[in-house]
C-alpha cells in the first residue's frame, strides 16, 4: 500500500475513493488467522473509533457483526466483556455507541452542556428534567448510587414507595434515568443476556485516570471528533464527517476550514460528487481490496445512506419498521462486500431452535457474475453459521434473484 497523496486539481476516481474508504475501515488487511482477542478489537476501534449498538438480535448483536466483518470468528462476548471491564463505554455518539474509554473526556463537553440545560440536541421532556424536577432526578440518582449497578426496570419495583413523596411513577423514573445518563451523572454497562442497560455512578464505571483527565473544551473537542471521523472515513464529504459523531454542520464547516489550513485534511474532488471531499493525509490508498464480509445494517460502511450510494452505487434502506407487504428486500438485510464492491444483500435470521442460519431472501446487484458471488457468499454464510453455533448450517429460501445460485452453492459448501 502507499499513502494517498492527492491534489484537488487532480480529481480522484470513485474506485480510488472507495478503496481508501474501505482501507480506513479495516477491510484492506486480512482477518486474523489465530485467536481474536482484545488487542484486535482495540486496533479495530483505533481505526473506526466507535461501534453503534442496537437491540435487534435477529442474527447477532450489531456490535458482534461489525467485529465479525473485520476480524472473523471470535468470542461473541468479547466486546461486551471489554465494555464491562472498563475498556469501552457507552454514550450517544453515532446514536447509542460503544467507544474506547479514552474518548470519554472528548465527549464530556456534551454531558456538561446537557447538565447546564437548554441543550437543543436532546428531545423535549428529557432536556431539562433535572432543572424542572430536581427532587425526582436526585431521588433516582440516590437509588442508583446506593444499589448500582442496577437496571432501570429494577427501579419499577420501588416506585410505590416514592410516588407520594416525589410524584414518581414508572415513566418518570425512565425519564430521570435517561436524563442522568445524558448529563453524565450516571454511566451504563450491558451485563445482562437481555441486553438491558445496568446503571451505576461514573466512579464505579470509568478508570480513575480517565475521570481525572480534564474535559476538552467544546471547540477542541469538536476538532478532535472531526479528526477521528476523517481517520475512520479515509475520505468523505462534510456531511459524512459530521454524521459520524452526529455533529452539527454549522460547527463542522469552520472546523474543516481550520484543519485544511493547518494541513490536517486535504481537500480533493471525487469524480461524480457534487460536494467537496476531504482526505485524511495518513489514509492508505491500496491498489486492490480483497475483502469478503457481511455488513450489519448499522455498520459504518453503510450507515450514511448517501455515502453508500456515492461510493458503491448501492441504495440501502433498513426495512425493519416497514410493513411486511411493503418490504423490497426483507426484514434484516445485510449487504455483502466482495473485493471493493457491494455485490449482493441477504435477509438473514438465526433460527437458534433449529440450529440454522436462514437466508430468507437473496438479491444480487446489477451486472455482477451471480455464480461467483453466490460461491463467495455461501462460504461467508457457512463461516458465520459456524461462528454463531448454528450446527445445521445454512438454508436458502426461494426468494430473491440470487436464491437459486446461492442454494446450489450452499449445497456445495463443506
Secondary structure, DSSP 8 states (H G I E B T S, - for coil): -EE----TTS-B-HHHHHHHHHHHTTTTS---SS---HHHHHHHHHHH-EEE--S--SSS-HHHHHHHHHH-S--TTHHHHHHHTTSEEEEESSSEEEEEGGGHHHHHHHHHHHHHS--TTS-TTTTTHHHHSHHHHHHHHHHHHHH-SEEHHHHGGGHHHHHHHH---HHHHHHHHHHHHHTTSSEEE--STT---EEE-GGGTS-HHHHTS----HHHHHHHHHHHHHHHHSEEEHHHHHHHTT--HHHHHHHHHHHHHTTSEEEE-BTT-SS-EEEETT-EE-S---EEEEE-TT-TTTSSHHHHHHHH-------TTS-GGG-SS-SSEEEEEEETEEEEEEEEEEETTTTEEEEEEEEE-TT--HHHHHHHHHHHHHHHHHHTT-TT-EEE-S-STTHHHHHHHHHH--
